[in-house]
Amino acid sequence: MRPAPPEIEALVQRLYDANQRRDFAAFSALVAPDLQWPDATRGGVLTSPEAVRDYWAYNDAAIRVETTPVEVHLDDDGRIVVDANQVVWNRNGQLWSDMCVRHCYTLRDGLFWRMDMGSRGDSD
C-alpha cells in the first residue's frame, strides 16, 4: 500500500463528515446512485443512497457511532483503504466498543461506489 494523495484524503474526509452529520445531501453527492454498501447491522448489501439513509435511521434508533479516519492509503488495485477509529455507544451513553476498523472503497466515475469492511490486518 502507498499513502493516498491529498485530494483522495480530502474526499474521504468529506464522506466521513457527511456520514457523521447524517447529511444525506452531502453523502449523496459523493456516492454512486447504484452503490454497493455493506449493511453491517442486519447483513446484506445496500444498493442505493436512500437505502443507506434508511440504514442510518435504523442504527440511530439503537446506537450512536462515531467513525474517524486515521490513515488513508491506496492498495495495489487502486482501492482506497481507510483505517478508522470507530466508537459505539448505546442510546444510554454506555460505551460498547472503541476499535480500529478498516474500510476499503472503490471509486467509479469519481464517486464512492463500493465499500468493503475488514479488519486492520486485511490487505497489509
DSSP file with accessible surface (Angstrom, degrees, kcal/mol):
  #  RESIDUE AA STRUCTURE BP1 BP2  ACC     N-H-->O    O-->H-N    N-H-->O    O-->H-N    TCO  KAPPA ALPHA  PHI   PSI    X-CA   Y-CA   Z-CA
    1    1 A M              0   0   79      0, 0.0    74,-0.2     0, 0.0   123,-0.0   0.000 360.0 360.0 360.0 154.4    0.0    0.0    0.0
    2    2 A R  E     -A   74   0A 120     72,-2.3    72,-3.0     1,-0.0     0, 0.0  -0.932 360.0 -87.0-131.2 154.5    1.0    3.6   -0.6
    3    3 A P  E     -A   73   0A  99      0, 0.0    70,-0.3     0, 0.0    68,-0.0  -0.289  47.1-114.3 -59.5 142.9   -0.2    6.8    1.0
    4    4 A A        -     0   0    5     68,-1.9    68,-0.1    77,-0.1    76,-0.0  -0.518  33.1-106.0 -75.6 145.7   -3.2    8.4   -0.6
    5    5 A P    >>  -     0   0   41      0, 0.0     4,-2.2     0, 0.0     3,-0.9  -0.300  35.5-102.5 -67.4 159.5   -2.7   11.7   -2.3
    6    6 A P  H 3> S+     0   0  102      0, 0.0     4,-2.5     0, 0.0     5,-0.2   0.835 120.1  56.9 -54.8 -36.1   -4.1   14.8   -0.6
    7    7 A E  H 3> S+     0   0  131      1,-0.2     4,-1.8     2,-0.2     5,-0.1   0.868 108.7  46.8 -67.9 -31.8   -7.2   15.0   -2.9
    8    8 A I  H <> S+     0   0   29     -3,-0.9     4,-2.7     2,-0.2     5,-0.2   0.915 110.9  51.8 -73.3 -41.3   -8.2   11.5   -2.0
    9    9 A E  H  X S+     0   0   93     -4,-2.2     4,-2.5     1,-0.2    -2,-0.2   0.923 110.6  49.0 -58.6 -41.9   -7.7   12.2    1.7
   10   10 A A  H  X S+     0   0   54     -4,-2.5     4,-2.3     2,-0.2    -1,-0.2   0.908 110.4  50.6 -65.1 -40.5   -9.9   15.2    1.4
   11   11 A L  H  X S+     0   0   29     -4,-1.8     4,-2.0     2,-0.2    -2,-0.2   0.927 111.1  48.6 -62.7 -44.1  -12.6   13.2   -0.5
   12   12 A V  H  X S+     0   0    0     -4,-2.7     4,-2.6     1,-0.2     5,-0.2   0.928 109.7  52.1 -61.1 -45.5  -12.5   10.6    2.3
   13   13 A Q  H  X S+     0   0   79     -4,-2.5     4,-2.7     1,-0.2    -1,-0.2   0.909 107.7  52.0 -60.6 -40.4  -12.8   13.2    5.0
   14   14 A R  H  X S+     0   0  142     -4,-2.3     4,-2.4     2,-0.2    -1,-0.2   0.904 109.9  49.9 -61.7 -40.2  -15.9   14.7    3.2
   15   15 A L  H  X S+     0   0    4     -4,-2.0     4,-2.4     2,-0.2    -2,-0.2   0.947 113.4  44.3 -63.6 -48.0  -17.5   11.3    3.1
   16   16 A Y  H  X S+     0   0   10     -4,-2.6     4,-2.8     1,-0.2    -2,-0.2   0.886 112.8  52.3 -67.1 -36.6  -16.9   10.6    6.8
   17   17 A D  H  X S+     0   0   66     -4,-2.7     4,-2.4    -5,-0.2    -1,-0.2   0.931 110.2  47.9 -63.2 -45.3  -18.0   14.1    7.8
   18   18 A A  H  X>S+     0   0    0     -4,-2.4     5,-2.5    -5,-0.2     4,-0.7   0.921 113.7  47.9 -61.4 -42.8  -21.3   13.7    5.8
   19   19 A N  H ><5S+     0   0   37     -4,-2.4     3,-0.8     3,-0.2    -2,-0.2   0.935 111.1  50.3 -62.2 -46.1  -21.8   10.3    7.5
   20   20 A Q  H 3<5S+     0   0   69     -4,-2.8    -2,-0.2     1,-0.3    -1,-0.2   0.891 116.2  41.1 -61.3 -40.0  -21.1   11.7   11.0
   21   21 A R  H 3<5S-     0   0  142     -4,-2.4    -1,-0.3    -5,-0.2    -2,-0.2   0.516 106.2-127.2 -82.9  -7.7  -23.5   14.6   10.5
   22   22 A R  T <<5 +     0   0   66     -3,-0.8     2,-1.2    -4,-0.7    -3,-0.2   0.886  48.4 166.5  56.1  41.6  -26.1   12.4    8.8
   23   23 A D     >< -     0   0   56     -5,-2.5     4,-2.6    -6,-0.2    -1,-0.2  -0.720  15.0-176.2 -89.5  92.5  -26.1   14.9    6.0
   24   24 A F  H  > S+     0   0   47     -2,-1.2     4,-3.1     1,-0.2     5,-0.2   0.881  78.5  53.2 -63.8 -38.7  -27.8   12.9    3.3
   25   25 A A  H  > S+     0   0   73      2,-0.2     4,-1.6     1,-0.2    -1,-0.2   0.940 112.7  44.0 -62.6 -46.0  -27.5   15.6    0.6
   26   26 A A  H  > S+     0   0   30      2,-0.2     4,-0.6     1,-0.2    -2,-0.2   0.914 115.6  48.7 -65.4 -41.5  -23.7   15.8    1.1
   27   27 A F  H >X S+     0   0    3     -4,-2.6     3,-1.6     1,-0.2     4,-0.8   0.947 109.4  52.0 -62.2 -47.8  -23.4   12.0    1.3
   28   28 A S  H 3< S+     0   0   35     -4,-3.1     3,-0.5     1,-0.3    -1,-0.2   0.824 103.2  58.7 -60.4 -32.3  -25.5   11.5   -1.9
   29   29 A A  H 3< S+     0   0   69     -4,-1.6    -1,-0.3     1,-0.2    -2,-0.2   0.703 109.5  45.2 -70.5 -17.1  -23.3   13.9   -3.8
   30   30 A L  H << S+     0   0    7     -3,-1.6    82,-2.8    -4,-0.6     2,-0.3   0.556 105.2  68.1-102.1 -11.9  -20.2   11.7   -3.0
   31   31 A V  E  < S-b  112   0A   4     -4,-0.8    82,-0.2    -3,-0.5    76,-0.0  -0.810  82.7-107.0-117.0 153.6  -21.7    8.3   -3.8
   32   32 A A  E >   -     0   0A   5     80,-2.7     3,-1.3    -2,-0.3    -2,-0.1  -0.416  28.2-124.2 -71.2 146.5  -22.8    6.5   -7.0
   33   33 A P  E 3  S+     0   0A 101      0, 0.0    -1,-0.1     0, 0.0    80,-0.0   0.758 112.8  45.6 -65.3 -20.9  -26.6    6.0   -7.3
   34   34 A D  E 3  S+     0   0A  78     14,-0.1    14,-0.2    15,-0.1    -2,-0.1  -0.177  88.7 163.9-112.3  40.0  -26.1    2.3   -7.7
   35   35 A L  E <   -     0   0A   0     -3,-1.3     2,-0.5    77,-0.1    79,-0.2   0.016  36.6-139.2 -58.0 163.6  -23.6    1.9   -4.8
   36   36 A Q  E     +b  114   0A  55     77,-3.2    79,-2.4    11,-0.1    11,-0.2  -0.954  34.7 165.0-125.4 103.8  -22.7   -1.4   -3.1
   37   37 A W  E     -F   46   0B  18      9,-2.4     9,-4.1    -2,-0.5    79,-0.1  -0.978  35.5-116.1-128.6 133.5  -22.5   -0.7    0.7
   38   38 A P  E     -F   45   0B  27      0, 0.0     2,-1.0     0, 0.0     7,-0.2  -0.407  11.1-141.8 -72.5 141.7  -22.5   -3.3    3.5
   39   39 A D     >  -     0   0   13      5,-2.3     4,-2.0     1,-0.1    13,-0.0  -0.849  23.4-178.8 -96.4  91.6  -25.3   -3.5    6.0
   40   40 A A  T  4 S+     0   0   59     -2,-1.0    -1,-0.1     1,-0.2     4,-0.1   0.701  74.6  48.9 -69.3 -18.7  -23.2   -4.2    9.0
   41   41 A T  T  4 S+     0   0   66      2,-0.1    -1,-0.2    -3,-0.1     3,-0.1   0.921 128.5  14.3 -87.1 -48.9  -26.2   -4.4   11.3
   42   42 A R  T  4 S-     0   0  123      1,-0.2    -2,-0.2     2,-0.0    -1,-0.1   0.496 106.2-116.9-107.6  -7.7  -28.6   -6.7    9.5
   43   43 A G     <  +     0   0   45     -4,-2.0    -1,-0.2     1,-0.2    -2,-0.1  -0.082  67.8  74.3  88.7 164.1  -26.3   -8.2    6.9
   44   44 A G  S    S-     0   0   56     -4,-0.1    -5,-2.3    -3,-0.1     2,-0.4  -0.391  80.3 -64.6  91.9-168.2  -26.5   -7.9    3.1
   45   45 A V  E     -F   38   0B  84     -7,-0.2     2,-0.4    -2,-0.1    -9,-0.0  -0.977  31.2-139.1-128.4 134.1  -25.7   -5.1    0.8
   46   46 A L  E     -F   37   0B  17     -9,-4.1    -9,-2.4    -2,-0.4    -2,-0.0  -0.759  15.9-170.5 -89.0 136.6  -27.4   -1.7    0.4
   47   47 A T        +     0   0   82     -2,-0.4    -1,-0.1   -11,-0.2   -11,-0.1   0.209  59.1  37.9-121.8  17.6  -27.7   -0.7   -3.2
   48   48 A S  S  > S-     0   0   30    -14,-0.2     4,-1.6     1,-0.1     3,-0.3  -0.983  78.2-113.0-158.1 156.0  -28.8    3.0   -3.2
   49   49 A P  H  > S+     0   0    8      0, 0.0     4,-2.3     0, 0.0     5,-0.2   0.887 118.4  57.2 -58.0 -35.7  -28.1    6.2   -1.2
   50   50 A E  H  > S+     0   0   91      1,-0.2     4,-2.3     2,-0.2     5,-0.2   0.872 102.4  54.0 -64.1 -35.4  -31.7    6.0    0.1
   51   51 A A  H  > S+     0   0   23     -3,-0.3     4,-2.1     2,-0.2    -1,-0.2   0.877 107.9  50.6 -65.5 -36.0  -31.0    2.5    1.5
   52   52 A V  H  X S+     0   0    0     -4,-1.6     4,-2.6     2,-0.2    -2,-0.2   0.923 108.0  52.6 -67.1 -40.6  -28.0    4.0    3.3
   53   53 A R  H  X S+     0   0  105     -4,-2.3     4,-2.1     1,-0.2    -2,-0.2   0.931 110.5  47.4 -59.2 -43.7  -30.2    6.8    4.7
   54   54 A D  H  X S+     0   0   92     -4,-2.3     4,-2.4     1,-0.2    -1,-0.2   0.883 109.5  54.3 -65.8 -35.7  -32.7    4.2    6.0
   55   55 A Y  H  X S+     0   0   34     -4,-2.1     4,-2.7     2,-0.2     5,-0.3   0.914 106.5  51.8 -62.0 -44.7  -29.8    2.2    7.5
   56   56 A W  H  X S+     0   0   11     -4,-2.6     4,-3.1     1,-0.2    -2,-0.2   0.942 110.4  48.3 -56.5 -48.5  -28.7    5.3    9.4
   57   57 A A  H  X S+     0   0   64     -4,-2.1     4,-1.0     1,-0.2    -2,-0.2   0.913 111.6  49.9 -61.5 -41.9  -32.2    5.7   10.8
   58   58 A Y  H >< S+     0   0  119     -4,-2.4     3,-0.5     1,-0.2     4,-0.4   0.946 116.4  40.8 -61.9 -48.7  -32.4    2.1   11.8
   59   59 A N  H >X S+     0   0   11     -4,-2.7     4,-3.0     1,-0.2     3,-1.9   0.899 108.6  59.9 -67.4 -41.1  -29.0    2.2   13.6
   60   60 A D  H 3< S+     0   0   53     -4,-3.1    -1,-0.2     1,-0.3    -2,-0.2   0.727  94.9  64.9 -64.1 -19.7  -29.5    5.6   15.1
   61   61 A A  T << S+     0   0   80     -4,-1.0    -1,-0.3    -3,-0.5    -2,-0.2   0.742 120.5  19.2 -71.5 -20.7  -32.6    4.3   17.0
   62   62 A A  T <4 S+     0   0   56     -3,-1.9    29,-1.0    -4,-0.4     2,-0.3   0.688 126.0  22.1-121.5 -29.0  -30.4    1.9   19.0
   63   63 A I  E  <  - C   0  90A  25     -4,-3.0     2,-0.4    27,-0.2    -1,-0.3  -0.912  55.3-136.2-140.2 164.4  -26.7    3.1   18.9
   64   64 A R  E     - C   0  89A 102     25,-2.7    25,-2.7    -2,-0.3     2,-0.4  -0.997  25.5-170.7-123.9 126.6  -24.5    6.1   18.3
   65   65 A V  E     - C   0  88A  29     -2,-0.4     2,-0.5    23,-0.2    23,-0.2  -0.967  11.1-171.5-122.2 131.5  -21.4    5.5   16.2
   66   66 A E  E     - C   0  87A  69     21,-2.6    21,-2.8    -2,-0.4     2,-0.5  -0.994   8.4-175.8-119.4 123.5  -18.5    7.9   15.6
   67   67 A T  E     - C   0  86A  11     -2,-0.5    19,-0.2    19,-0.2   -47,-0.1  -0.982   0.4-175.9-123.7 122.3  -16.0    6.9   12.9
   68   68 A T  E     - C   0  85A  73     17,-2.7    17,-2.7    -2,-0.5     2,-0.1  -0.968  26.1-123.7-122.6 121.8  -12.9    9.0   12.3
   69   69 A P  E     + C   0  84A  19      0, 0.0    15,-0.3     0, 0.0     3,-0.1  -0.389  30.3 172.7 -62.3 137.4  -10.4    8.3    9.6
   70   70 A V  E     +     0   0A  96     13,-3.2     2,-0.4     1,-0.4    14,-0.2   0.732  67.1  12.1-110.6 -46.9   -6.8    7.8   11.0
   71   71 A E  E     - C   0  83A  82     12,-1.9    12,-2.4     2,-0.0     2,-0.4  -0.996  60.8-161.6-136.8 141.8   -4.9    6.7    7.9
   72   72 A V  E     + C   0  82A  14     -2,-0.4   -68,-1.9    10,-0.2     2,-0.3  -0.992  20.9 162.5-126.7 126.0   -5.8    6.7    4.2
   73   73 A H  E     -AC   3  81A  40      8,-2.8     8,-3.1    -2,-0.4     2,-0.4  -0.849  33.9-126.1-132.0 169.2   -3.9    4.6    1.7
   74   74 A L  E     -AC   2  80A  22    -72,-3.0   -72,-2.3    -2,-0.3     6,-0.2  -0.967  26.2-143.1-114.3 135.2   -4.3    3.2   -1.8
   75   75 A D    >   -     0   0   10      4,-2.3     3,-2.1    -2,-0.4    49,-0.1  -0.319  36.5 -90.0 -87.8-179.2   -3.8   -0.5   -2.3
   76   76 A D  T 3  S+     0   0  142      1,-0.3    -1,-0.1     2,-0.1    -2,-0.0   0.716 128.3  53.6 -65.8 -19.0   -2.2   -2.2   -5.3
   77   77 A D  T 3  S-     0   0  142      2,-0.1    -1,-0.3     0, 0.0    -3,-0.0   0.363 120.7-106.7 -94.1   1.7   -5.6   -2.3   -7.1
   78   78 A G  S <  S+     0   0   43     -3,-2.1    29,-0.2     1,-0.3     2,-0.1   0.499  71.7 143.6  86.6   4.3   -6.2    1.4   -6.6
   79   79 A R        -     0   0   56     27,-0.1    -4,-2.3     1,-0.1     2,-0.5  -0.472  55.2-115.4 -74.5 151.8   -8.8    1.0   -3.9
   80   80 A I  E     -CD  74 105A   3     25,-2.5    25,-3.1    -6,-0.2     2,-0.5  -0.768  28.9-161.6 -88.1 124.2   -8.9    3.5   -1.1
   81   81 A V  E     -CD  73 104A   0     -8,-3.1    -8,-2.8    -2,-0.5     2,-0.5  -0.945   6.5-170.7-112.3 120.4   -8.1    1.8    2.2
   82   82 A V  E     -CD  72 103A   0     21,-3.4    21,-2.7    -2,-0.5     2,-0.6  -0.956  12.1-161.2-116.3 119.0   -9.1    3.7    5.4
   83   83 A D  E     +CD  71 102A   2    -12,-2.4   -13,-3.2    -2,-0.5   -12,-1.9  -0.896  28.6 178.3 -92.8 124.3   -8.1    2.7    8.9
   84   84 A A  E     -CD  69 101A   0     17,-2.8    17,-2.9    -2,-0.6     2,-0.5  -0.936  34.8-122.1-132.1 151.1  -10.5    4.4   11.2
   85   85 A N  E     -CD  68 100A  57    -17,-2.7   -17,-2.7    -2,-0.3     2,-0.5  -0.829  32.1-167.0 -89.3 125.5  -11.2    4.7   14.9
   86   86 A Q  E     -CD  67  99A  32     13,-3.3    13,-2.4    -2,-0.5     2,-0.4  -0.974   7.2-174.1-121.4 122.2  -14.8    3.6   15.5
   87   87 A V  E     -CD  66  98A  15    -21,-2.8   -21,-2.6    -2,-0.5     2,-0.4  -0.954   5.2-166.8-116.2 131.3  -16.5    4.2   18.8
   88   88 A V  E     +CD  65  97A  13      9,-2.7     8,-3.4    -2,-0.4     9,-1.7  -0.977   6.6 179.7-124.1 130.9  -20.0    2.8   19.5
   89   89 A W  E     -CD  64  95A  48    -25,-2.7   -25,-2.7    -2,-0.4     6,-0.2  -0.926  26.5-122.5-121.5 151.3  -22.3    3.8   22.4
   90   90 A N  E >   -C   63   0A  18      4,-2.4     3,-2.1    -2,-0.3   -27,-0.2  -0.322  43.9 -92.6 -79.7 176.5  -25.8    2.5   23.2
   91   91 A R  T 3  S+     0   0  139    -29,-1.0   -28,-0.1     1,-0.3    -1,-0.1   0.694 126.5  60.6 -68.6 -14.7  -28.6    5.1   23.5
   92   92 A N  T 3  S-     0   0  139      2,-0.1    -1,-0.3     0, 0.0     3,-0.1   0.382 120.8-106.7 -89.3   1.7  -28.0    5.4   27.2
   93   93 A G  S <  S+     0   0   44     -3,-2.1     2,-0.4     1,-0.3    -2,-0.1   0.531  70.8 145.4  87.5   6.6  -24.5    6.7   26.5
   94   94 A Q        -     0   0  120      1,-0.1    -4,-2.4     2,-0.0    -1,-0.3  -0.640  54.4-115.1 -80.2 133.0  -22.7    3.5   27.6
   95   95 A L  E     +D   89   0A 102     -2,-0.4    -6,-0.3    -6,-0.2     3,-0.1  -0.490  35.9 173.8 -67.9 126.4  -19.6    2.7   25.7
   96   96 A W  E     -     0   0A 151     -8,-3.4     2,-0.3     1,-0.4    -7,-0.2   0.775  63.1 -10.9 -99.0 -43.8  -19.9   -0.6   23.7
   97   97 A S  E     -D   88   0A  37     -9,-1.7    -9,-2.7     2,-0.0    -1,-0.4  -0.995  41.7-169.9-157.7 155.4  -16.7   -0.6   21.7
   98   98 A D  E     +D   87   0A  98     -2,-0.3     2,-0.3   -11,-0.2   -11,-0.2  -0.867  40.2 135.1-146.9 104.4  -13.7    1.5   20.7
   99   99 A M  E     -D   86   0A  95    -13,-2.4   -13,-3.3    -2,-0.3     2,-0.4  -0.950  55.4 -98.3-149.9 167.5  -11.7   -0.1   18.0
  100  100 A C  E     -D   85   0A  54     -2,-0.3    20,-0.4   -15,-0.2     2,-0.3  -0.783  40.8-175.7 -91.0 131.8   -9.8    0.3   14.7
  101  101 A V  E     -D   84   0A  14    -17,-2.9   -17,-2.8    -2,-0.4     2,-0.5  -0.863  18.2-135.0-122.5 161.0  -11.7   -0.7   11.6
  102  102 A R  E     -DE  83 118A   3     16,-1.6    16,-2.5    -2,-0.3     2,-0.4  -0.980  16.8-173.6-121.3 127.0  -10.7   -0.9    8.0
  103  103 A H  E     -DE  82 117A   8    -21,-2.7   -21,-3.4    -2,-0.5     2,-0.5  -0.972   6.4-161.7-116.2 133.1  -13.0    0.3    5.2
  104  104 A C  E     -DE  81 116A   9     12,-3.1    12,-2.8    -2,-0.4     2,-0.4  -0.971  10.1-164.9-117.9 128.0  -12.0   -0.3    1.6
  105  105 A Y  E     -DE  80 115A   7    -25,-3.1   -25,-2.5    -2,-0.5     2,-0.5  -0.907  12.7-157.5-118.0 141.5  -13.6    1.9   -1.1
  106  106 A T  E     - E   0 114A  38      8,-2.4     7,-2.9    -2,-0.4     8,-1.9  -0.967  17.5-147.6-112.7 128.1  -13.8    1.5   -4.9
  107  107 A L  E     - E   0 112A  57     -2,-0.5     2,-0.4     5,-0.2     5,-0.2  -0.700  11.6-170.7 -92.5 148.9  -14.5    4.7   -6.9
  108  108 A R  E >  S- E   0 111A 106      3,-2.8     3,-1.8    -2,-0.3    -2,-0.0  -0.967  77.0 -13.4-138.6 120.5  -16.4    4.7  -10.1
  109  109 A D  T 3  S-     0   0  157     -2,-0.4     3,-0.1     1,-0.3    -1,-0.0   0.859 129.6 -54.9  54.9  37.7  -16.5    7.9  -12.1
  110  110 A G  T 3  S+     0   0   51      1,-0.2     2,-0.3   -78,-0.0    -1,-0.3   0.497 118.4 107.0  79.1   3.0  -15.0    9.8   -9.2
  111  111 A L  E <  S- E   0 108A  54     -3,-1.8    -3,-2.8   -80,-0.0     2,-0.5  -0.857  81.8-101.7-113.5 150.3  -17.8    8.7   -6.8
  112  112 A F  E     +bE  31 107A   0    -82,-2.8   -80,-2.7    -2,-0.3    -5,-0.2  -0.572  48.9 163.6 -67.4 119.4  -17.7    6.2   -4.0
  113  113 A W  E     +     0   0A  43     -7,-2.9   -77,-3.2    -2,-0.5     2,-0.4   0.790  56.2  25.0-107.2 -45.6  -19.3    3.1   -5.5
  114  114 A R  E     -bE  36 106A  89     -8,-1.9    -8,-2.4   -79,-0.2     2,-0.4  -0.970  55.8-167.5-130.2 139.4  -18.4    0.2   -3.3
  115  115 A M  E     - E   0 105A  16    -79,-2.4     2,-0.4    -2,-0.4   -10,-0.2  -0.989   6.5-174.1-122.2 132.7  -17.5   -0.2    0.4
  116  116 A D  E     - E   0 104A  42    -12,-2.8   -12,-3.1    -2,-0.4     2,-0.4  -0.952  13.1-145.3-121.0 146.3  -16.0   -3.3    1.9
  117  117 A M  E     + E   0 103A  87     -2,-0.4     2,-0.2   -14,-0.2   -14,-0.2  -0.883  29.8 145.5-112.9 143.7  -15.3   -3.8    5.6
  118  118 A G  E     - E   0 102A  27    -16,-2.5   -16,-1.6    -2,-0.4     2,-0.3  -0.824  45.3 -83.2-152.1-167.5  -12.4   -5.7    7.1
  119  119 A S    >   -     0   0   68     -2,-0.2     3,-2.3   -18,-0.2   -18,-0.1  -0.695  46.3-100.2-107.1 165.4  -10.1   -5.8   10.0
  120  120 A R  T 3  S+     0   0  115    -20,-0.4   -19,-0.1     1,-0.3    -1,-0.1   0.795 119.6  59.2 -58.2 -28.8   -6.9   -3.8   10.3
  121  121 A G  T >  S+     0   0   53      2,-0.1     3,-1.0     3,-0.0    -1,-0.3   0.647  83.3 105.1 -76.8 -11.3   -4.8   -6.8    9.3
  122  122 A D  T <  S+     0   0   73     -3,-2.3    -4,-0.1     1,-0.2     0, 0.0  -0.453  89.3   1.6 -72.6 139.5   -6.5   -7.2    5.9
  123  123 A S  T 3         0   0   62      1,-0.2    -1,-0.2    -2,-0.2    -2,-0.1   0.677 360.0 360.0  63.7  20.0   -4.7   -6.1    2.8
  124  124 A D    <         0   0  133     -3,-1.0    -1,-0.2   -49,-0.1    -3,-0.0  -0.437 360.0 360.0 -73.7 360.0   -1.5   -5.1    4.6
